[in-house]
Amino acid sequence: VQLVESGGGLVQTGGSLRLSCAASGSIFSAYPMVWYRQAPGKQRGWIASIAVGGSTNYADSVKGRFTISRDNANNTVYLQMNSLKPEDTAVYYCNSYPPKIVSSKPYWGQGTQVTVSS
């Protein structure tokens, strides 16, 4: 079981980042994939999802600015983030839906930090 998020960093308001999430086949192959984020002092929340067939959904806060995609051949899901705002600052996580259970708990990767400066 593996989830490795990458691509985060520090960017100015209005900038762009592309996040990647490499998942093991047992997580990726037959499941929708979801991007979540957790800002300081807040709970982790859903922001975008993509079905195996490619249909997508977005939270209102990111609709029109973020694009989720997946490469089924390489077990990778992406999040293209444009027009970034300071309120997008958070740790970003990906996961399958539902999350894989490991040792009786949902498995999560380490996440990738996105910081947007004003």
N, C-alpha and C positions, 0 to 999 in steps of 0.2 A: 504494500500500500504506500503510495507516494503522491504528494502534492507539493510542487515547488513553484512558488510565485516569484516573478522577477520583473524588472523594468521600472520600478519606482524611482523616485528621486525628488530633487528640489527644482521647482519650475515657477516662473512668474505668472501672475494673473494673465489669462488669455493664451497661455502656452498649451502644449500638447505632450502627452506621454502615451506610450503603448505598453501595456502590461501583458505578460505571458504567464501561462500556468501549464506546466508539464505534469500530466497525471499518469499514474500507472493504468494499465489497461483494465484492471479489475474495477477501477473507479469510473473510467471515462466511457468505455465502449458502448454501453447500452443505456446511458442515463443522460437526462438533461444536465447541463452544467450551469453554474450560477456564480456570479461575482457578488461579493458582499464587501462592506466596509465598516470600520469601527473607528469613529472619531474619539479623541480623548474625552473621557467621562461619559460616553454614550454607549449604548448597546450596539452590537453588530447587527447590521441591517442589509437586506437584499437590495441590489441596485439594478441587476440585469441578469437575464437568463436566456438560454438557448437550448432548444430541443435537439434531439439527435438528428432530426430532419432539417434543422436550421431555422425554424421559426423562433422569433425573439420577442422578449418583453422587457420593458424598462420602467424603473421608478420615475415618477414625474420629475424628480429633482435632477435627473441626468438625461432625460429624453431630449433628443435632438442634438446632444453634445457628445454622448458616448455611444460606441458601437461595439457590440459583442460578436465574436465570430469563433468558429472552431475548425480545427483541422483533424478530422477523424482518423486520417492515416497516421498521424504523428501524435495522437492523444494530447493535443494542445488546444487550449482555449485562450483567446486574446480579448483584451479590452482596449480599444482605441479611445483615448480621452482627449477631446478638443475643448477649446474655450474654457479652460480650467479656472475655477474660482477658489478663493481662500477657503470657502466652506467645503470644498472637496478634500481638504486635508484630512487624512485618515490612513489607517493601515488597511490594505486591500487584500482580501482572501478570495480564493475560488474553492468550489466544492461541487460535488455531484448533488443531485436531488433525488432521493434523500441522501444525506451524508453516509459514508461507509462507517460502520461501527467496528471499533477496535478496542479490545479490553472493556467492553460494555459502555464505551463512550463514543460519541461522534468524533471521527478523525479530522483534524485540521492541519494544514501546513503552517509555515511560519509567517506567512503574509509578506507583503512588500509595502514599505512606507512611501506615501505620496505627500509631499508638502508643497503647498501653493502659497507663494509670498505675494503680499499686496503691493 
